[in-house]
Amino acid sequence: MADDLYLARGPRTGIRPFAESDRAEFTTAARASRDLHRPWLAPPATDEAYDGYFTRLQEPSRAGFLVCESDGGRIAGYMTINNIVYGAFRSGAVGYGAFAHAAGRGLMSEGLRLLLGHAFGALELHRLEANIQPDNKSSIALVKRAGFRLEGFSPDFLFIEGAWRDHERWAITSEMLTEATSEPPGSR
Ligand SMILES: CC(C)(COP(=O)(O)OP(=O)(O)OC[C@H]1O[C@@H](n2cnc3c(N)ncnc32)[C@H](O)[C@@H]1OP(=O)(O)O)[C@@H](O)C(=O)NCCC(=O)NCCS
């Protein structure tokens, strides 16, 4: 991986911003991952959809990151932070999707750890939330592994696939990450 593109790097992955030049690789991977993503997520799978998505990611209330494999740079998945609000809140809402070829290998868990470091570091956020439908076990496992806590349950919270869906509200604050990473190895 070229160091200058990456905002953070771990042993197996790095996170970097989306680029216009990622269009073909991203949309091809999105089309190949439809079975994994449905009914939870519908990332841009055409050139036109990618360009609109890329433009929206440049808004100040959003940030988008590709999780890429250290070995070869292939895009393993992506993560976004939406609804970024500063002031007294300093919070954002994360979204993510693995691509089928990379799922189930721990790459997204590593990518999420890198994202938390970046969000609480360079982006100066204090809290990230992840709003997840109760049946989405892989997504709940991902945020639990990263140290998020369950804050509550919101009925009819987001409009997805033609209906208002109930969501669990998971979140992590910068203090929680600091506490988790300052514990001695093997103490959890
Ligand atoms: C949610 C989603 C991103 C999680 O991705 P994932 O591939 O399961 O996450 P990881 O890459 O961290 O892989 C975790 C798996 O790798 C395993 N693993 C292997 N090595 C690992 C390591 N070093 N660290 C962590 N996990 C590791 C874990 O045990 C886990 O396996 P399991 O699924 O059998 O329990 C993915 O399921 C997805 O894209 N879902 C559809 C879209 C979606 O739901 N988005 C969120 C909407 S709220």
Ligand as a Chemical Component Dictionary entry (heavy atoms), coordinates in Angstrom:
data_LIG
# 
_chem_comp.id                   LIG 
_chem_comp.type                 NON-POLYMER 
_chem_comp.pdbx_formal_charge   0 
_chem_comp.three_letter_code    LIG 
# 
loop_
_chem_comp_atom.comp_id 
_chem_comp_atom.atom_id 
_chem_comp_atom.alt_atom_id 
_chem_comp_atom.type_symbol 
_chem_comp_atom.charge 
_chem_comp_atom.model_Cartn_x 
_chem_comp_atom.model_Cartn_y 
_chem_comp_atom.model_Cartn_z 
_chem_comp_atom.pdbx_ordinal 
LIG C1  C1  C 0 -21.645 -6.387  8.878  1  
LIG C2  C2  C 0 -20.450 -6.860  8.070  2  
LIG C3  C3  C 0 -19.682 -5.647  7.541  3  
LIG C4  C4  C 0 -19.528 -7.636  9.000  4  
LIG O1  O1  O 0 -18.450 -8.116  8.226  5  
LIG P1  P1  P 0 -17.632 -9.412  8.647  6  
LIG O2  O2  O 0 -16.930 -9.896  7.438  7  
LIG O3  O3  O 0 -18.513 -10.345 9.389  8  
LIG O4  O4  O 0 -16.604 -8.818  9.699  9  
LIG P2  P2  P 0 -15.092 -9.219  9.832  10 
LIG O5  O5  O 0 -14.367 -8.925  8.577  11 
LIG O6  O6  O 0 -14.599 -8.555  11.048 12 
LIG O7  O7  O 0 -15.121 -10.799 10.010 13 
LIG C5  C5  C 0 -15.638 -11.369 11.195 14 
LIG C6  C6  C 0 -15.492 -12.872 11.096 15 
LIG O8  O8  O 0 -14.121 -13.189 10.888 16 
LIG C7  C7  C 0 -13.661 -13.996 11.954 17 
LIG N1  N1  N 0 -12.292 -13.606 12.202 18 
LIG C8  C8  C 0 -11.220 -14.260 11.716 19 
LIG N2  N2  N 0 -10.111 -13.636 12.074 20 
LIG C9  C9  C 0 -10.478 -12.567 12.816 21 
LIG C10 C10 C 0 -9.768  -11.528 13.468 22 
LIG N3  N3  N 0 -8.431  -11.480 13.431 23 
LIG N4  N4  N 0 -10.451 -10.575 14.106 24 
LIG C11 C11 C 0 -11.789 -10.595 14.152 25 
LIG N5  N5  N 0 -12.529 -11.565 13.547 26 
LIG C12 C12 C 0 -11.867 -12.543 12.883 27 
LIG C13 C13 C 0 -14.630 -13.750 13.097 28 
LIG O9  O9  O 0 -14.661 -14.832 13.991 29 
LIG C14 C14 C 0 -15.925 -13.604 12.356 30 
LIG O10 O10 O 0 -16.366 -14.870 11.943 31 
LIG P3  P3  P 0 -17.913 -15.301 12.090 32 
LIG O11 O11 O 0 -18.687 -14.407 11.150 33 
LIG O12 O12 O 0 -17.910 -16.734 11.679 34 
LIG O13 O13 O 0 -18.262 -15.071 13.522 35 
LIG C15 C15 C 0 -20.873 -7.801  6.902  36 
LIG O14 O14 O 0 -21.548 -8.921  7.424  37 
LIG C16 C16 C 0 -21.758 -7.108  5.874  38 
LIG O15 O15 O 0 -21.264 -6.460  4.961  39 
LIG N6  N6  N 0 -23.104 -7.255  6.042  40 
LIG C17 C17 C 0 -24.063 -6.684  5.103  41 
LIG C18 C18 C 0 -24.126 -5.173  5.204  42 
LIG C19 C19 C 0 -24.583 -4.698  6.583  43 
LIG O16 O16 O 0 -25.313 -5.372  7.269  44 
LIG N7  N7  N 0 -24.115 -3.485  6.970  45 
LIG C20 C20 C 0 -24.434 -2.917  8.267  46 
LIG C21 C21 C 0 -25.799 -2.359  8.337  47 
LIG S1  S1  S 0 -26.164 -1.837  10.020 48 
# 
loop_
_chem_comp_bond.comp_id 
_chem_comp_bond.atom_id_1 
_chem_comp_bond.atom_id_2 
_chem_comp_bond.value_order 
_chem_comp_bond.pdbx_ordinal 
LIG C1  C2  SING 1  
LIG C2  C3  SING 2  
LIG C2  C4  SING 3  
LIG C2  C15 SING 4  
LIG C4  O1  SING 5  
LIG O1  P1  SING 6  
LIG P1  O2  DOUB 7  
LIG P1  O3  SING 8  
LIG P1  O4  SING 9  
LIG O4  P2  SING 10 
LIG P2  O5  DOUB 11 
LIG P2  O6  SING 12 
LIG P2  O7  SING 13 
LIG O7  C5  SING 14 
LIG C5  C6  SING 15 
LIG C6  O8  SING 16 
LIG C6  C14 SING 17 
LIG O8  C7  SING 18 
LIG C7  N1  SING 19 
LIG C7  C13 SING 20 
LIG N1  C8  SING 21 
LIG N1  C12 SING 22 
LIG C8  N2  DOUB 23 
LIG N2  C9  SING 24 
LIG C9  C10 SING 25 
LIG C9  C12 DOUB 26 
LIG C10 N3  SING 27 
LIG C10 N4  DOUB 28 
LIG N4  C11 SING 29 
LIG C11 N5  DOUB 30 
LIG N5  C12 SING 31 
LIG C13 O9  SING 32 
LIG C13 C14 SING 33 
LIG C14 O10 SING 34 
LIG O10 P3  SING 35 
LIG P3  O11 DOUB 36 
LIG P3  O12 SING 37 
LIG P3  O13 SING 38 
LIG C15 O14 SING 39 
LIG C15 C16 SING 40 
LIG C16 O15 DOUB 41 
LIG C16 N6  SING 42 
LIG N6  C17 SING 43 
LIG C17 C18 SING 44 
LIG C18 C19 SING 45 
LIG C19 O16 DOUB 46 
LIG C19 N7  SING 47 
LIG N7  C20 SING 48 
LIG C20 C21 SING 49 
LIG C21 S1  SING 50 
# 
